[in-house]
């Protein structure tokens, strides 16, 4: 284990769900290997993982499934 670069808490290896925005569309990626801080919750992705995410989205591969995502606009709240 290494230390969190933000709070110096302990990092542990986990799989996470990661949202990614690309060209105005939101992609949800599941079972992404990451390091998660046990203290502040920061999620760190390795460069190789980020490259795989990039390749997957750019390839326009058919997703496993699609989901509807609610959108809230805080500018409309007084």
C-alpha positions in Angstrom: 0.0 0.0 0.0 1.0 3.6 -0.6 -0.1 6.9 0.8 -2.8 9.2 -0.6 -1.2 12.2 -2.3 -3.9 14.4 -0.8 -4.4 13.4 2.8 -1.6 10.8 3.3 -4.2 8.1 4.2 -3.7 4.5 3.3 -4.6 3.4 -0.2 -6.1 0.0 -0.9 -6.8 -1.8 -4.2 -10.5 -2.0 -5.1 -12.7 -2.1 -8.1 -14.9 1.0 -8.7 -17.6 2.3 -11.0 -16.2 5.3 -12.8 -18.2 8.0 -14.8 -16.4 9.5 -17.7 -17.6 12.4 -19.8 -16.5 12.5 -23.5 -17.9 14.9 -26.1 -20.9 15.7 -24.0 -21.9 12.1 -23.3 -21.5 10.3 -20.0 -20.1 6.8 -20.0 -20.3 4.6 -16.9 -17.4 2.1 -16.6 -17.8 -0.7 -14.1 -15.2 -2.9 -12.4 -12.3 -0.5 -12.9 -9.2 -1.3 -10.9 -8.3 1.6 -8.7 -6.6 2.6 -5.5 -9.0 4.1 -2.9 -8.0 6.2 0.1 -9.5 4.8 3.3 -9.4 8.2 4.9 -10.7 10.7 2.3 -12.2 8.4 -0.3 -10.1 9.8 -3.2 -10.0 7.3 -6.1 -6.7 7.0 -8.1 -6.5 5.4 -11.5 -3.2 4.2 -12.9 -2.1 5.6 -16.3 -2.6 2.2 -18.0 -6.1 1.9 -16.8 -6.9 5.4 -18.1 -5.4 4.4 -21.5 -7.7 1.4 -21.6 -10.7 3.5 -20.7 -9.8 6.0 -23.5 -9.4 3.2 -26.1 -12.7 1.6 -25.1 -14.6 4.9 -25.5 -12.9 6.0 -28.7 -13.5 2.5 -30.3 -17.3 3.0 -30.1 -17.5 -0.6 -28.9 -21.1 -1.7 -28.2 -21.7 -1.2 -24.4 -22.9 -4.1 -22.2 -26.0 -2.1 -21.5 -27.3 1.5 -21.4 -28.9 3.4 -18.6 -30.9 6.6 -18.3 -29.1 9.2 -16.2 -30.9 12.0 -14.4 -29.5 15.6 -14.9 -29.9 18.4 -12.4 -29.0 22.0 -13.2 -28.1 24.0 -10.0 -28.2 27.3 -11.9 -32.0 26.9 -11.9 -32.3 26.6 -8.2 -32.8 29.9 -6.3 
